[in-house]
Amino acid sequence: MQNVTLTAEEFNTLMAQREAAVTEREALRGELKVVKIERDLLQETQRLPAQTVRRQERGAATASRNSSTKRRLWFLPMCR
């Protein structure tokens, strides 16, 4: 590996560029967190209507099952 000689001005320029890159990286990390949270919230809001429909379908199936059971039970004493 070769030795590289820098002037003070070149060194300061590199350090300033490094600092700018670190600042930009931190800003991007924060923005990424916001985007991930927005994505998760959007997925959750899209998932809720599907869950609601499934619950309503299960509820309707349960209600019809319960009502048919009651009808059968109502007829059982008469059949004996």
C-alpha positions in Angstrom: 0.0 0.0 0.0 1.3 3.4 -0.9 1.5 6.3 1.5 -0.7 9.2 0.5 0.3 12.7 1.4 -2.5 15.3 1.9 -2.3 18.9 2.5 -4.3 20.4 5.4 -6.7 21.9 2.8 -7.4 18.5 1.2 -7.8 16.9 4.6 -10.3 19.5 5.7 -12.2 19.1 2.4 -12.4 15.3 2.9 -13.5 15.7 6.5 -16.2 18.1 5.4 -17.4 15.7 2.8 -17.4 12.9 5.3 -19.5 14.9 7.7 -21.9 15.8 5.0 -22.2 12.1 4.1 -22.9 11.2 7.7 -25.5 13.9 8.1 -27.2 12.7 4.9 -27.1 9.1 6.0 -28.8 10.0 9.3 -31.5 12.0 7.5 -32.1 9.0 5.2 -32.4 6.7 8.2 -35.0 8.9 9.7 -36.9 9.1 6.5 -36.8 5.3 6.1 -38.3 4.9 9.5 -41.2 7.2 8.6 -41.7 5.4 5.3 -41.8 2.0 7.1 -44.3 3.3 9.6 -46.5 4.7 6.8 -46.2 1.3 5.0 -47.2 -0.6 8.1 -50.2 1.6 8.8 -51.4 1.4 5.2 -51.1 -2.4 5.3 -53.0 -2.5 8.5 -55.8 -0.3 7.1 -56.0 -2.5 4.0 -56.1 -5.7 6.2 -58.9 -4.4 8.5 -61.7 -4.4 5.9 -60.9 -8.0 4.8 -60.9 -9.1 8.5 -64.2 -7.3 9.0 -65.7 -9.1 6.0 -64.5 -12.4 7.2 -65.8 -11.8 10.7 -69.2 -10.8 9.3 -69.2 -14.0 7.1 -68.3 -16.1 10.2 -70.9 -14.3 12.2 -73.6 -14.9 9.5 -72.6 -18.6 9.3 -72.8 -18.9 13.1 -76.1 -17.1 13.2 -77.6 -19.4 10.6 -76.2 -22.4 12.3 -77.6 -21.3 15.6 -81.0 -20.5 14.2 -81.3 -23.9 12.4 -80.3 -25.6 15.7 -83.1 -23.7 17.5 -85.6 -24.7 14.8 -84.6 -28.4 15.1 -84.8 -28.3 18.8 -88.2 -26.7 18.6 -89.4 -29.6 16.4 -87.8 -32.4 18.5 -90.4 -32.4 21.4 -93.2 -32.7 18.9 -91.7 -35.7 17.1 -91.4 -37.8 20.2 
